[in-house]
Amino acid sequence: MATIEEADIRNKPKLYLILFVGLVLLLASSTISCGQNPGYIYENGAVVVGGDGEPIELINNPNATNPTYAELVAFIEEDSTDERQYLTRAWAPGFAYTCADFAEDVHNNAEAAGIKAAWVGIDFEENDEGHALNAFETTDKGLVYIDCTGRRFFPWLPKYNATSWDKVAYVEVGKEYGVIDIAKAKSPSYSFYEEYTQKWQEFEKKQQELEKLLSEWDKEVTRHNEEISKYGSSLEETTRFSVALEENTQKRYRLGDELRALQEELGDYWFEPLGIVKDVQIHW
């Protein structure tokens, strides 16, 4: 019968083998983890870079918390990231600043202010170029997407000039990616974005109606002057002209009131959608 000491000696090679295998696995795990910076964003195995070619680095605050929607809006409006210009390498070699950089700065500024934030990457259907923005989990309205990408990136209604590029973004896979000026975004729900878009279409239609009425006014005045020039003034022509003038004026006033009410609700401009969302990646 083997003694306890003899049994220990016989089992030691097995024990050493187990310890050796464990050490190899630990070293392999450490090598893999050391190969990736926890602050970098990796998609499909590659690190995401900004306009300058440098990795996007997210600096998280362990004490950051989820804000209310009002707190989020107040922070975004105070943050000045949106005031920067969107610049690609083609426009400004060495000074490029793209959507990925906007989203990085908003994320890091929010975390520094104690607000938990995410960096979001999205891909579009039939388009190789993606887009970056931010997301926040609000305590009262759930997940809210924010896009602060600045001037030169988003096309907007050409009749007006945008003065702020702080926007609530509306993201759903299979639907168009749209944004609304944060001052006019009453809800982060996609259904609100759809209603908002319909109202802008209504606004443009009413504008066209008003332009048509103004054109008809000019034609009516020209016709009246020609009638007087040819045949002189008459009661019949004066009456006809007065009635036409009154009808046109009433319609223009009504449309003007409707347009002012819509503009107050919608704002001075809207941003065109970028495309149909194919994929969304959220990095906290």
matplotlib code that plots the C-alpha trace (Angstrom):
import matplotlib.pyplot as plt

x = [0.0, 1.4, 1.9, 0.4, 3.8, 4.2, 0.7, 1.5, 4.7, 2.8, 0.1, 2.5, 3.2, -0.6, -0.8, 2.0, 0.4, -2.9, -1.1, 0.9, -2.2, -3.9, -0.9, -0.9, -4.6, -4.1, -1.2, -3.2, -6.1, -3.9, -2.3, -5.7, -7.0, -3.7, -4.2, -7.4, -7.7, -10.9, -11.6, -11.5, -14.4, -14.1, -16.4, -15.8, -12.5, -11.2, -10.7, -13.0, -11.1, -12.0, -11.5, -7.8, -7.2, -6.7, -8.8, -12.1, -11.6, -14.5, -13.7, -16.3, -17.1, -17.9, -20.1, -22.1, -25.9, -28.9, -30.4, -34.0, -34.9, -35.0, -31.5, -30.2, -31.6, -30.1, -26.7, -26.8, -27.9, -25.1, -22.4, -20.7, -19.6, -22.3, -20.7, -17.7, -17.6, -17.8, -14.6, -13.4, -9.8, -10.6, -11.6, -9.0, -6.1, -4.7, -7.7, -10.5, -13.4, -16.2, -19.4, -17.3, -15.4, -18.6, -20.0, -16.8, -16.6, -20.3, -19.9, -16.8, -18.2, -21.4, -19.5, -17.4, -20.6, -21.8, -24.2, -24.0, -23.6, -23.2, -21.4, -23.6, -22.6, -25.2, -25.1, -27.4, -28.9, -27.3, -24.6, -21.1, -20.8, -22.1, -22.8, -22.1, -24.2, -24.9, -27.5, -28.7, -31.0, -33.2, -35.2, -38.5, -38.5, -36.2, -33.5, -32.9, -30.7, -28.8, -26.9, -24.7, -22.9, -22.3, -22.5, -21.7, -22.9, -26.7, -28.5, -31.4, -34.3, -32.5, -34.9, -33.7, -30.3, -29.8, -28.3, -27.9, -27.0, -28.2, -30.7, -32.8, -32.3, -34.9, -33.5, -35.3, -33.9, -35.7, -36.8, -35.2, -32.8, -34.2, -33.4, -35.3, -33.9, -33.7, -35.7, -38.7, -38.4, -41.3, -40.8, -38.1, -40.6, -40.4, -44.1, -43.5, -40.8, -43.3, -46.0, -43.4, -42.3, -45.9, -46.4, -43.4, -44.9, -48.1, -46.1, -44.4, -47.8, -49.3, -46.3, -46.9, -50.6, -49.6, -47.1, -49.9, -52.3, -49.6, -49.1, -52.9, -53.0, -50.3, -52.2, -55.5, -53.9, -52.3, -55.7, -57.5, -55.0, -55.3, -59.1, -59.0, -56.4, -58.4, -62.0, -61.8, -63.2, -66.6, -68.8, -68.8, -65.0, -64.5, -67.0, -65.4, -61.9, -63.0, -64.6, -61.6, -59.3, -61.3, -61.4, -57.6, -56.8, -58.9, -57.3, -53.8, -54.5, -55.9, -52.9, -50.5, -52.0, -51.8, -48.1, -47.1, -48.7, -46.9, -43.6, -43.9, -44.5, -41.9, -39.1, -37.4, -35.7, -35.7, -32.9, -33.2, -33.0, -29.7, -31.0, -32.6, -31.1, -29.6, -27.8, -27.2, -24.3, -24.4, -21.2, -21.5]
y = [0.0, 3.4, 6.0, 9.5, 10.8, 8.3, 9.1, 12.8, 12.2, 10.1, 12.8, 15.7, 15.3, 15.5, 18.5, 20.2, 19.5, 21.1, 24.1, 24.5, 24.3, 26.9, 29.2, 28.9, 29.8, 32.7, 34.1, 33.7, 35.5, 38.3, 38.6, 38.9, 41.5, 43.4, 43.6, 45.6, 48.9, 48.9, 52.5, 51.8, 50.7, 47.5, 46.5, 43.4, 43.0, 46.4, 49.5, 52.5, 55.6, 59.3, 61.7, 62.1, 58.3, 58.0, 55.5, 56.7, 56.5, 56.5, 57.8, 56.5, 57.8, 55.0, 57.5, 58.6, 58.1, 58.1, 61.5, 62.7, 63.8, 67.5, 67.1, 65.5, 68.4, 71.0, 69.3, 69.0, 72.6, 73.7, 71.5, 73.3, 70.2, 70.9, 74.3, 72.6, 72.1, 68.6, 68.2, 65.2, 64.4, 65.5, 69.0, 69.5, 67.0, 66.8, 68.6, 66.2, 66.0, 63.7, 62.2, 59.7, 62.6, 64.5, 61.4, 60.8, 64.3, 64.4, 61.0, 62.0, 65.4, 63.8, 61.3, 64.0, 65.8, 62.7, 61.6, 58.0, 58.0, 55.7, 56.0, 54.6, 53.4, 52.8, 51.4, 52.3, 50.1, 50.6, 52.9, 51.9, 55.0, 54.7, 57.3, 57.9, 59.5, 59.1, 57.4, 58.0, 55.9, 58.5, 57.7, 59.0, 58.6, 55.5, 55.3, 58.6, 59.1, 62.4, 63.6, 66.7, 66.4, 70.0, 72.1, 70.8, 67.3, 67.5, 69.2, 71.3, 73.2, 75.8, 78.7, 78.9, 78.8, 76.4, 78.0, 74.9, 71.3, 69.7, 67.2, 64.3, 61.4, 58.8, 55.3, 52.2, 49.4, 49.3, 52.9, 56.2, 57.9, 61.3, 64.0, 67.0, 70.2, 69.4, 72.6, 71.3, 67.6, 67.1, 63.3, 60.8, 58.3, 57.4, 58.0, 61.7, 61.9, 60.6, 63.1, 65.9, 64.9, 64.9, 68.4, 69.7, 68.3, 70.1, 73.3, 73.1, 72.4, 75.5, 77.6, 76.5, 77.5, 80.9, 81.5, 80.5, 83.0, 85.8, 84.9, 85.1, 88.4, 89.8, 88.5, 90.0, 93.4, 93.3, 92.2, 95.0, 97.7, 96.4, 96.6, 100.2, 101.1, 99.7, 100.5, 102.9, 102.4, 100.7, 99.6, 96.1, 95.8, 97.6, 95.2, 92.1, 93.3, 94.1, 90.7, 88.9, 91.0, 90.3, 86.5, 86.4, 88.5, 86.3, 83.1, 84.6, 85.8, 82.4, 80.5, 83.0, 82.3, 78.6, 78.8, 80.9, 78.4, 75.5, 77.3, 78.0, 74.3, 73.0, 75.5, 77.4, 74.4, 70.6, 68.2, 65.7, 62.0, 60.2, 56.8, 53.6, 52.1, 48.6, 48.0, 49.7, 49.1, 50.7, 51.0, 52.1]
z = [0.0, -1.1, 1.6, 1.4, 0.3, -2.5, -3.8, -3.8, -5.8, -8.4, -8.8, -9.1, -12.9, -13.5, -11.3, -13.1, -16.5, -15.3, -14.0, -17.2, -19.4, -17.2, -17.4, -21.2, -21.4, -19.0, -21.1, -24.3, -22.8, -21.6, -25.0, -26.7, -24.2, -24.4, -28.2, -27.9, -26.2, -24.2, -25.1, -28.8, -31.0, -33.0, -35.8, -37.9, -36.2, -37.2, -35.1, -36.0, -36.8, -37.2, -40.0, -39.1, -39.2, -35.5, -33.5, -32.0, -28.2, -25.8, -22.3, -19.9, -16.5, -14.0, -12.0, -15.1, -14.9, -17.2, -17.6, -18.0, -21.5, -20.3, -18.8, -22.0, -24.1, -21.8, -22.0, -25.8, -26.3, -24.0, -25.7, -28.6, -30.6, -33.3, -34.1, -35.7, -39.4, -41.0, -43.0, -45.0, -45.8, -49.4, -48.2, -45.4, -45.4, -41.9, -40.4, -41.2, -38.7, -39.6, -38.0, -36.1, -34.5, -33.7, -32.0, -30.1, -28.7, -27.7, -26.0, -24.0, -23.1, -21.8, -19.8, -18.3, -17.3, -15.6, -18.3, -19.6, -23.4, -26.3, -29.7, -32.4, -35.9, -38.6, -42.1, -45.0, -47.7, -51.1, -49.6, -48.6, -46.4, -42.9, -40.3, -36.6, -33.8, -30.1, -28.0, -24.4, -22.2, -20.6, -17.5, -18.8, -22.6, -23.1, -25.7, -27.5, -30.5, -30.9, -34.0, -33.5, -36.9, -37.9, -41.0, -44.5, -43.8, -43.7, -46.6, -45.4, -46.9, -49.0, -48.3, -44.8, -43.0, -40.1, -37.0, -34.9, -35.8, -32.5, -33.7, -32.3, -34.7, -35.6, -36.2, -37.2, -39.3, -42.7, -42.4, -43.5, -41.1, -40.2, -37.8, -36.3, -34.8, -31.1, -30.3, -32.3, -31.5, -29.0, -29.0, -29.8, -31.2, -34.9, -35.3, -34.3, -37.0, -39.6, -38.6, -38.6, -42.2, -43.3, -41.9, -43.8, -47.0, -46.1, -45.5, -48.9, -50.6, -49.0, -50.0, -53.6, -53.3, -52.0, -54.8, -57.3, -55.7, -56.0, -59.6, -60.2, -58.5, -60.8, -63.9, -62.7, -62.1, -65.6, -67.2, -65.4, -66.5, -70.1, -70.0, -68.8, -71.3, -74.2, -73.2, -70.3, -66.9, -66.6, -63.7, -64.9, -65.1, -61.8, -60.1, -61.6, -60.6, -57.0, -56.5, -57.9, -55.8, -52.6, -53.2, -53.9, -50.8, -48.5, -49.7, -49.3, -45.8, -44.8, -46.3, -44.7, -41.2, -41.8, -43.0, -39.9, -37.6, -39.2, -39.3, -35.6, -34.9, -37.4, -37.3, -40.1, -41.8, -42.0, -42.7, -45.5, -44.7, -45.3, -46.4, -45.3, -42.2, -42.7, -39.4, -36.0, -33.6, -30.2, -28.1, -24.5]

ax = plt.figure().add_subplot(projection="3d")
ax.plot(x, y, z, "-o")
ax.set_aspect("equal")
plt.show()
